[in-house]
Amino acid sequence: MHLANQSMYIALALLLWSFRIAQRPDAPIDVHAFSDVVIPHAAPFEIDAIPRMEVVKLREMMERYID
């Protein structure tokens, strides 16, 4: 369980480091849109994941750390 938690932490940190997550200008995020069920969750929304560097270099770096 600890290994899985650490692996998820590393994978998420790598994604946040390698991409800039931005709101799409044509589809603004409604921060008050939640489903009305027993366990509420946010309504689906769209984002832009913009690479912080060249995709080829980013892919090489991610493959090196994930394997």
PyMOL Python script that loads the backbone (N, CA, C, O; Angstrom):
from pymol import cmd

cmd.read_pdbstr("""\
ATOM      1  N   MET A   1       0.823  -1.175   0.000  1.00  0.00           N
ATOM      2  CA  MET A   1       0.000   0.000   0.000  1.00  0.00           C
ATOM      3  C   MET A   1       0.884   1.262   0.000  1.00  0.00           C
ATOM      4  O   MET A   1       0.583   2.231  -0.697  1.00  0.00           O
ATOM      5  N   HIS A   2       1.949   1.244   0.768  1.00  0.00           N
ATOM      6  CA  HIS A   2       2.830   2.413   0.820  1.00  0.00           C
ATOM      7  C   HIS A   2       3.513   2.630  -0.533  1.00  0.00           C
ATOM      8  O   HIS A   2       3.680   3.765  -0.980  1.00  0.00           O
ATOM      9  N   LEU A   3       3.902   1.536  -1.170  1.00  0.00           N
ATOM     10  CA  LEU A   3       4.538   1.644  -2.480  1.00  0.00           C
ATOM     11  C   LEU A   3       3.566   2.235  -3.503  1.00  0.00           C
ATOM     12  O   LEU A   3       3.946   3.083  -4.310  1.00  0.00           O
ATOM     13  N   ALA A   4       2.319   1.784  -3.463  1.00  0.00           N
ATOM     14  CA  ALA A   4       1.308   2.310  -4.385  1.00  0.00           C
ATOM     15  C   ALA A   4       1.068   3.798  -4.134  1.00  0.00           C
ATOM     16  O   ALA A   4       0.979   4.578  -5.083  1.00  0.00           O
ATOM     17  N   ASN A   5       0.964   4.195  -2.874  1.00  0.00           N
ATOM     18  CA  ASN A   5       0.762   5.610  -2.547  1.00  0.00           C
ATOM     19  C   ASN A   5       1.924   6.466  -3.030  1.00  0.00           C
ATOM     20  O   ASN A   5       1.713   7.538  -3.598  1.00  0.00           O
ATOM     21  N   GLN A   6       3.138   6.003  -2.810  1.00  0.00           N
ATOM     22  CA  GLN A   6       4.309   6.760  -3.251  1.00  0.00           C
ATOM     23  C   GLN A   6       4.385   6.830  -4.774  1.00  0.00           C
ATOM     24  O   GLN A   6       4.761   7.859  -5.335  1.00  0.00           O
ATOM     25  N   SER A   7       4.025   5.726  -5.444  1.00  0.00           N
ATOM     26  CA  SER A   7       4.037   5.714  -6.910  1.00  0.00           C
ATOM     27  C   SER A   7       3.019   6.697  -7.467  1.00  0.00           C
ATOM     28  O   SER A   7       3.307   7.412  -8.427  1.00  0.00           O
ATOM     29  N   MET A   8       1.837   6.740  -6.876  1.00  0.00           N
ATOM     30  CA  MET A   8       0.813   7.688  -7.319  1.00  0.00           C
ATOM     31  C   MET A   8       1.269   9.121  -7.074  1.00  0.00           C
ATOM     32  O   MET A   8       1.045   9.993  -7.913  1.00  0.00           O
ATOM     33  N   TYR A   9       1.901   9.371  -5.941  1.00  0.00           N
ATOM     34  CA  TYR A   9       2.402  10.706  -5.618  1.00  0.00           C
ATOM     35  C   TYR A   9       3.436  11.145  -6.654  1.00  0.00           C
ATOM     36  O   TYR A   9       3.388  12.274  -7.142  1.00  0.00           O
ATOM     37  N   ILE A  10       4.361  10.260  -6.986  1.00  0.00           N
ATOM     38  CA  ILE A  10       5.408  10.588  -7.951  1.00  0.00           C
ATOM     39  C   ILE A  10       4.808  10.828  -9.334  1.00  0.00           C
ATOM     40  O   ILE A  10       5.195  11.772 -10.022  1.00  0.00           O
ATOM     41  N   ALA A  11       3.867   9.982  -9.743  1.00  0.00           N
ATOM     42  CA  ALA A  11       3.245  10.144 -11.058  1.00  0.00           C
ATOM     43  C   ALA A  11       2.475  11.465 -11.141  1.00  0.00           C
ATOM     44  O   ALA A  11       2.562  12.169 -12.147  1.00  0.00           O
ATOM     45  N   LEU A  12       1.732  11.802 -10.102  1.00  0.00           N
ATOM     46  CA  LEU A  12       0.980  13.052 -10.092  1.00  0.00           C
ATOM     47  C   LEU A  12       1.915  14.265 -10.076  1.00  0.00           C
ATOM     48  O   LEU A  12       1.672  15.251 -10.771  1.00  0.00           O
ATOM     49  N   ALA A  13       2.970  14.187  -9.289  1.00  0.00           N
ATOM     50  CA  ALA A  13       3.943  15.288  -9.246  1.00  0.00           C
ATOM     51  C   ALA A  13       4.597  15.478 -10.605  1.00  0.00           C
ATOM     52  O   ALA A  13       4.826  16.611 -11.028  1.00  0.00           O
ATOM     53  N   LEU A  14       4.898  14.389 -11.289  1.00  0.00           N
ATOM     54  CA  LEU A  14       5.503  14.463 -12.622  1.00  0.00           C
ATOM     55  C   LEU A  14       4.546  15.116 -13.620  1.00  0.00           C
ATOM     56  O   LEU A  14       4.970  15.926 -14.445  1.00  0.00           O
ATOM     57  N   LEU A  15       3.272  14.772 -13.551  1.00  0.00           N
ATOM     58  CA  LEU A  15       2.287  15.384 -14.448  1.00  0.00           C
ATOM     59  C   LEU A  15       2.136  16.875 -14.176  1.00  0.00           C
ATOM     60  O   LEU A  15       2.085  17.677 -15.109  1.00  0.00           O
ATOM     61  N   LEU A  16       2.064  17.249 -12.903  1.00  0.00           N
ATOM     62  CA  LEU A  16       1.930  18.665 -12.565  1.00  0.00           C
ATOM     63  C   LEU A  16       3.181  19.457 -12.933  1.00  0.00           C
ATOM     64  O   LEU A  16       3.094  20.635 -13.278  1.00  0.00           O
ATOM     65  N   TRP A  17       4.343  18.812 -12.858  1.00  0.00           N
ATOM     66  CA  TRP A  17       5.595  19.473 -13.213  1.00  0.00           C
ATOM     67  C   TRP A  17       5.709  19.655 -14.721  1.00  0.00           C
ATOM     68  O   TRP A  17       6.236  20.669 -15.179  1.00  0.00           O
ATOM     69  N   SER A  18       5.220  18.683 -15.505  1.00  0.00           N
ATOM     70  CA  SER A  18       5.467  18.710 -16.931  1.00  0.00           C
ATOM     71  C   SER A  18       4.391  19.414 -17.756  1.00  0.00           C
ATOM     72  O   SER A  18       4.608  19.705 -18.933  1.00  0.00           O
ATOM     73  N   PHE A  19       3.232  19.691 -17.151  1.00  0.00           N
ATOM     74  CA  PHE A  19       2.164  20.360 -17.891  1.00  0.00           C
ATOM     75  C   PHE A  19       1.646  21.569 -17.127  1.00  0.00           C
ATOM     76  O   PHE A  19       1.598  21.583 -15.897  1.00  0.00           O
ATOM     77  N   ARG A  20       1.262  22.581 -17.891  1.00  0.00           N
ATOM     78  CA  ARG A  20       0.565  23.729 -17.321  1.00  0.00           C
ATOM     79  C   ARG A  20      -0.907  23.484 -17.571  1.00  0.00           C
ATOM     80  O   ARG A  20      -1.320  23.354 -18.724  1.00  0.00           O
ATOM     81  N   ILE A  21      -1.697  23.419 -16.536  1.00  0.00           N
ATOM     82  CA  ILE A  21      -3.118  23.136 -16.646  1.00  0.00           C
ATOM     83  C   ILE A  21      -3.861  24.464 -16.643  1.00  0.00           C
ATOM     84  O   ILE A  21      -3.760  25.246 -15.698  1.00  0.00           O
ATOM     85  N   ALA A  22      -4.615  24.708 -17.725  1.00  0.00           N
ATOM     86  CA  ALA A  22      -5.281  25.992 -17.892  1.00  0.00           C
ATOM     87  C   ALA A  22      -6.753  25.789 -18.238  1.00  0.00           C
ATOM     88  O   ALA A  22      -7.140  24.799 -18.858  1.00  0.00           O
ATOM     89  N   GLN A  23      -7.540  26.740 -17.825  1.00  0.00           N
ATOM     90  CA  GLN A  23      -8.959  26.742 -18.172  1.00  0.00           C
ATOM     91  C   GLN A  23      -9.103  27.085 -19.653  1.00  0.00           C
ATOM     92  O   GLN A  23      -8.413  27.969 -20.162  1.00  0.00           O
ATOM     93  N   ARG A  24      -9.992  26.389 -20.329  1.00  0.00           N
ATOM     94  CA  ARG A  24     -10.225  26.683 -21.748  1.00  0.00           C
ATOM     95  C   ARG A  24     -11.021  27.973 -21.875  1.00  0.00           C
ATOM     96  O   ARG A  24     -12.026  28.148 -21.186  1.00  0.00           O
ATOM     97  N   PRO A  25     -10.588  28.877 -22.741  1.00  0.00           N
ATOM     98  CA  PRO A  25     -11.297  30.151 -22.878  1.00  0.00           C
ATOM     99  C   PRO A  25     -12.719  29.986 -23.421  1.00  0.00           C
ATOM    100  O   PRO A  25     -13.597  30.789 -23.105  1.00  0.00           O
ATOM    101  N   ASP A  26     -12.955  28.954 -24.233  1.00  0.00           N
ATOM    102  CA  ASP A  26     -14.282  28.752 -24.808  1.00  0.00           C
ATOM    103  C   ASP A  26     -15.217  27.944 -23.913  1.00  0.00           C
ATOM    104  O   ASP A  26     -16.404  27.819 -24.213  1.00  0.00           O
ATOM    105  N   ALA A  27     -14.684  27.388 -22.803  1.00  0.00           N
ATOM    106  CA  ALA A  27     -15.508  26.586 -21.888  1.00  0.00           C
ATOM    107  C   ALA A  27     -15.114  26.893 -20.444  1.00  0.00           C
ATOM    108  O   ALA A  27     -14.380  26.117 -19.832  1.00  0.00           O
ATOM    109  N   PRO A  28     -15.588  28.009 -19.889  1.00  0.00           N
ATOM    110  CA  PRO A  28     -15.216  28.359 -18.509  1.00  0.00           C
ATOM    111  C   PRO A  28     -15.722  27.312 -17.506  1.00  0.00           C
ATOM    112  O   PRO A  28     -16.770  26.698 -17.706  1.00  0.00           O
ATOM    113  N   ILE A  29     -14.968  27.126 -16.439  1.00  0.00           N
ATOM    114  CA  ILE A  29     -15.312  26.145 -15.414  1.00  0.00           C
ATOM    115  C   ILE A  29     -16.279  26.775 -14.418  1.00  0.00           C
ATOM    116  O   ILE A  29     -16.007  27.836 -13.855  1.00  0.00           O
ATOM    117  N   ASP A  30     -17.400  26.114 -14.211  1.00  0.00           N
ATOM    118  CA  ASP A  30     -18.376  26.567 -13.226  1.00  0.00           C
ATOM    119  C   ASP A  30     -18.001  25.943 -11.877  1.00  0.00           C
ATOM    120  O   ASP A  30     -18.238  24.755 -11.660  1.00  0.00           O
ATOM    121  N   VAL A  31     -17.426  26.722 -10.986  1.00  0.00           N
ATOM    122  CA  VAL A  31     -16.940  26.192  -9.711  1.00  0.00           C
ATOM    123  C   VAL A  31     -18.071  25.840  -8.745  1.00  0.00           C
ATOM    124  O   VAL A  31     -17.825  25.241  -7.698  1.00  0.00           O
ATOM    125  N   HIS A  32     -19.287  26.201  -9.081  1.00  0.00           N
ATOM    126  CA  HIS A  32     -20.430  25.889  -8.222  1.00  0.00           C
ATOM    127  C   HIS A  32     -21.269  24.741  -8.770  1.00  0.00           C
ATOM    128  O   HIS A  32     -22.340  24.457  -8.236  1.00  0.00           O
ATOM    129  N   ALA A  33     -20.804  24.077  -9.824  1.00  0.00           N
ATOM    130  CA  ALA A  33     -21.562  22.985 -10.441  1.00  0.00           C
ATOM    131  C   ALA A  33     -21.173  21.654  -9.814  1.00  0.00           C
ATOM    132  O   ALA A  33     -20.097  21.120 -10.084  1.00  0.00           O
ATOM    133  N   PHE A  34     -22.050  21.126  -8.982  1.00  0.00           N
ATOM    134  CA  PHE A  34     -21.848  19.836  -8.344  1.00  0.00           C
ATOM    135  C   PHE A  34     -23.063  18.960  -8.600  1.00  0.00           C
ATOM    136  O   PHE A  34     -24.173  19.467  -8.763  1.00  0.00           O
ATOM    137  N   SER A  35     -22.859  17.645  -8.634  1.00  0.00           N
ATOM    138  CA  SER A  35     -23.995  16.746  -8.803  1.00  0.00           C
ATOM    139  C   SER A  35     -24.758  16.660  -7.477  1.00  0.00           C
ATOM    140  O   SER A  35     -24.170  16.775  -6.402  1.00  0.00           O
ATOM    141  N   ASP A  36     -26.048  16.459  -7.569  1.00  0.00           N
ATOM    142  CA  ASP A  36     -26.905  16.409  -6.387  1.00  0.00           C
ATOM    143  C   ASP A  36     -27.199  14.947  -6.047  1.00  0.00           C
ATOM    144  O   ASP A  36     -28.298  14.449  -6.292  1.00  0.00           O
ATOM    145  N   VAL A  37     -26.205  14.271  -5.482  1.00  0.00           N
ATOM    146  CA  VAL A  37     -26.331  12.863  -5.104  1.00  0.00           C
ATOM    147  C   VAL A  37     -25.815  12.693  -3.678  1.00  0.00           C
ATOM    148  O   VAL A  37     -25.424  13.663  -3.029  1.00  0.00           O
ATOM    149  N   VAL A  38     -25.819  11.453  -3.202  1.00  0.00           N
ATOM    150  CA  VAL A  38     -25.374  11.184  -1.830  1.00  0.00           C
ATOM    151  C   VAL A  38     -23.927  11.622  -1.616  1.00  0.00           C
ATOM    152  O   VAL A  38     -23.608  12.256  -0.610  1.00  0.00           O
ATOM    153  N   ILE A  39     -23.049  11.282  -2.571  1.00  0.00           N
ATOM    154  CA  ILE A  39     -21.646  11.708  -2.505  1.00  0.00           C
ATOM    155  C   ILE A  39     -21.430  12.731  -3.616  1.00  0.00           C
ATOM    156  O   ILE A  39     -21.209  12.354  -4.767  1.00  0.00           O
ATOM    157  N   PRO A  40     -21.492  14.019  -3.286  1.00  0.00           N
ATOM    158  CA  PRO A  40     -21.380  15.042  -4.337  1.00  0.00           C
ATOM    159  C   PRO A  40     -19.985  15.076  -4.957  1.00  0.00           C
ATOM    160  O   PRO A  40     -18.983  14.830  -4.286  1.00  0.00           O
ATOM    161  N   HIS A  41     -19.945  15.381  -6.230  1.00  0.00           N
ATOM    162  CA  HIS A  41     -18.680  15.560  -6.935  1.00  0.00           C
ATOM    163  C   HIS A  41     -18.862  16.645  -7.990  1.00  0.00           C
ATOM    164  O   HIS A  41     -19.982  16.963  -8.391  1.00  0.00           O
ATOM    165  N   ALA A  42     -17.764  17.193  -8.420  1.00  0.00           N
ATOM    166  CA  ALA A  42     -17.792  18.290  -9.387  1.00  0.00           C
ATOM    167  C   ALA A  42     -18.326  17.820 -10.728  1.00  0.00           C
ATOM    168  O   ALA A  42     -18.114  16.676 -11.130  1.00  0.00           O
ATOM    169  N   ALA A  43     -19.014  18.708 -11.406  1.00  0.00           N
ATOM    170  CA  ALA A  43     -19.506  18.411 -12.755  1.00  0.00           C
ATOM    171  C   ALA A  43     -18.316  18.339 -13.711  1.00  0.00           C
ATOM    172  O   ALA A  43     -17.294  18.984 -13.475  1.00  0.00           O
ATOM    173  N   PRO A  44     -18.439  17.566 -14.776  1.00  0.00           N
ATOM    174  CA  PRO A  44     -17.330  17.478 -15.740  1.00  0.00           C
ATOM    175  C   PRO A  44     -16.993  18.851 -16.326  1.00  0.00           C
ATOM    176  O   PRO A  44     -17.868  19.695 -16.519  1.00  0.00           O
ATOM    177  N   PHE A  45     -15.710  19.047 -16.602  1.00  0.00           N
ATOM    178  CA  PHE A  45     -15.248  20.292 -17.212  1.00  0.00           C
ATOM    179  C   PHE A  45     -14.060  19.987 -18.108  1.00  0.00           C
ATOM    180  O   PHE A  45     -13.455  18.919 -18.009  1.00  0.00           O
ATOM    181  N   GLU A  46     -13.732  20.915 -18.972  1.00  0.00           N
ATOM    182  CA  GLU A  46     -12.631  20.742 -19.910  1.00  0.00           C
ATOM    183  C   GLU A  46     -11.482  21.674 -19.549  1.00  0.00           C
ATOM    184  O   GLU A  46     -11.687  22.805 -19.108  1.00  0.00           O
ATOM    185  N   ILE A  47     -10.262  21.166 -19.749  1.00  0.00           N
ATOM    186  CA  ILE A  47      -9.060  21.955 -19.495  1.00  0.00           C
ATOM    187  C   ILE A  47      -8.111  21.813 -20.681  1.00  0.00           C
ATOM    188  O   ILE A  47      -8.303  20.955 -21.543  1.00  0.00           O
ATOM    189  N   ASP A  48      -7.114  22.641 -20.716  1.00  0.00           N
ATOM    190  CA  ASP A  48      -6.009  22.509 -21.659  1.00  0.00           C
ATOM    191  C   ASP A  48      -4.780  22.103 -20.862  1.00  0.00           C
ATOM    192  O   ASP A  48      -4.406  22.775 -19.900  1.00  0.00           O
ATOM    193  N   ALA A  49      -4.149  20.995 -21.266  1.00  0.00           N
ATOM    194  CA  ALA A  49      -2.887  20.562 -20.657  1.00  0.00           C
ATOM    195  C   ALA A  49      -1.784  20.947 -21.633  1.00  0.00           C
ATOM    196  O   ALA A  49      -1.599  20.298 -22.662  1.00  0.00           O
ATOM    197  N   ILE A  50      -1.058  22.002 -21.306  1.00  0.00           N
ATOM    198  CA  ILE A  50      -0.055  22.563 -22.196  1.00  0.00           C
ATOM    199  C   ILE A  50       1.332  22.108 -21.734  1.00  0.00           C
ATOM    200  O   ILE A  50       1.734  22.401 -20.608  1.00  0.00           O
ATOM    201  N   PRO A  51       2.066  21.396 -22.593  1.00  0.00           N
ATOM    202  CA  PRO A  51       3.407  20.938 -22.199  1.00  0.00           C
ATOM    203  C   PRO A  51       4.318  22.126 -21.884  1.00  0.00           C
ATOM    204  O   PRO A  51       4.284  23.150 -22.566  1.00  0.00           O
ATOM    205  N   ARG A  52       5.127  21.969 -20.845  1.00  0.00           N
ATOM    206  CA  ARG A  52       6.056  23.035 -20.455  1.00  0.00           C
ATOM    207  C   ARG A  52       7.339  23.021 -21.286  1.00  0.00           C
ATOM    208  O   ARG A  52       8.106  23.984 -21.265  1.00  0.00           O
ATOM    209  N   MET A  53       7.573  21.922 -22.022  1.00  0.00           N
ATOM    210  CA  MET A  53       8.745  21.818 -22.887  1.00  0.00           C
ATOM    211  C   MET A  53       8.370  20.981 -24.099  1.00  0.00           C
ATOM    212  O   MET A  53       7.222  20.554 -24.219  1.00  0.00           O
ATOM    213  N   GLU A  54       9.309  20.739 -24.994  1.00  0.00           N
ATOM    214  CA  GLU A  54       9.042  19.964 -26.201  1.00  0.00           C
ATOM    215  C   GLU A  54       8.519  18.582 -25.830  1.00  0.00           C
ATOM    216  O   GLU A  54       8.995  17.962 -24.879  1.00  0.00           O
ATOM    217  N   VAL A  55       7.551  18.114 -26.575  1.00  0.00           N
ATOM    218  CA  VAL A  55       6.894  16.843 -26.264  1.00  0.00           C
ATOM    219  C   VAL A  55       7.876  15.676 -26.326  1.00  0.00           C
ATOM    220  O   VAL A  55       7.810  14.781 -25.483  1.00  0.00           O
ATOM    221  N   VAL A  56       8.777  15.662 -27.294  1.00  0.00           N
ATOM    222  CA  VAL A  56       9.736  14.561 -27.438  1.00  0.00           C
ATOM    223  C   VAL A  56      10.645  14.485 -26.214  1.00  0.00           C
ATOM    224  O   VAL A  56      10.859  13.404 -25.665  1.00  0.00           O
ATOM    225  N   LYS A  57      11.177  15.619 -25.790  1.00  0.00           N
ATOM    226  CA  LYS A  57      12.059  15.650 -24.624  1.00  0.00           C
ATOM    227  C   LYS A  57      11.289  15.263 -23.360  1.00  0.00           C
ATOM    228  O   LYS A  57      11.806  14.541 -22.508  1.00  0.00           O
ATOM    229  N   LEU A  58      10.072  15.740 -23.245  1.00  0.00           N
ATOM    230  CA  LEU A  58       9.232  15.422 -22.090  1.00  0.00           C
ATOM    231  C   LEU A  58       8.938  13.927 -22.029  1.00  0.00           C
ATOM    232  O   LEU A  58       9.001  13.326 -20.957  1.00  0.00           O
ATOM    233  N   ARG A  59       8.617  13.326 -23.173  1.00  0.00           N
ATOM    234  CA  ARG A  59       8.331  11.892 -23.215  1.00  0.00           C
ATOM    235  C   ARG A  59       9.553  11.080 -22.812  1.00  0.00           C
ATOM    236  O   ARG A  59       9.428  10.098 -22.080  1.00  0.00           O
ATOM    237  N   GLU A  60      10.737  11.479 -23.282  1.00  0.00           N
ATOM    238  CA  GLU A  60      11.971  10.777 -22.912  1.00  0.00           C
ATOM    239  C   GLU A  60      12.202  10.838 -21.402  1.00  0.00           C
ATOM    240  O   GLU A  60      12.561   9.834 -20.788  1.00  0.00           O
ATOM    241  N   MET A  61      11.998  11.998 -20.812  1.00  0.00           N
ATOM    242  CA  MET A  61      12.201  12.159 -19.374  1.00  0.00           C
ATOM    243  C   MET A  61      11.199  11.318 -18.582  1.00  0.00           C
ATOM    244  O   MET A  61      11.571  10.681 -17.596  1.00  0.00           O
ATOM    245  N   MET A  62       9.936  11.310 -19.004  1.00  0.00           N
ATOM    246  CA  MET A  62       8.921  10.562 -18.286  1.00  0.00           C
ATOM    247  C   MET A  62       9.162   9.058 -18.392  1.00  0.00           C
ATOM    248  O   MET A  62       8.966   8.334 -17.416  1.00  0.00           O
ATOM    249  N   GLU A  63       9.588   8.575 -19.570  1.00  0.00           N
ATOM    250  CA  GLU A  63       9.873   7.155 -19.724  1.00  0.00           C
ATOM    251  C   GLU A  63      11.050   6.725 -18.846  1.00  0.00           C
ATOM    252  O   GLU A  63      11.064   5.614 -18.316  1.00  0.00           O
ATOM    253  N   ARG A  64      12.018   7.600 -18.701  1.00  0.00           N
ATOM    254  CA  ARG A  64      13.183   7.276 -17.890  1.00  0.00           C
ATOM    255  C   ARG A  64      12.784   7.095 -16.407  1.00  0.00           C
ATOM    256  O   ARG A  64      13.318   6.214 -15.733  1.00  0.00           O
ATOM    257  N   TYR A  65      11.859   7.913 -15.903  1.00  0.00           N
ATOM    258  CA  TYR A  65      11.488   7.848 -14.498  1.00  0.00           C
ATOM    259  C   TYR A  65      10.388   6.841 -14.221  1.00  0.00           C
ATOM    260  O   TYR A  65      10.304   6.319 -13.109  1.00  0.00           O
ATOM    261  N   ILE A  66       9.540   6.553 -15.205  1.00  0.00           N
ATOM    262  CA  ILE A  66       8.443   5.628 -14.975  1.00  0.00           C
ATOM    263  C   ILE A  66       8.888   4.188 -15.038  1.00  0.00           C
ATOM    264  O   ILE A  66       8.366   3.358 -14.294  1.00  0.00           O
ATOM    265  N   ASP A  67       9.836   3.858 -15.901  1.00  0.00           N
ATOM    266  CA  ASP A  67      10.280   2.465 -16.027  1.00  0.00           C
ATOM    267  C   ASP A  67      11.020   2.017 -14.851  1.00  0.00           C
ATOM    268  O   ASP A  67      11.462   0.870 -14.799  1.00  0.00           O
TER     269      ASP A  67
END
""", "prot")
cmd.dss("prot")
cmd.show_as("cartoon", "prot")
cmd.util.cbc("prot")
cmd.orient("prot")
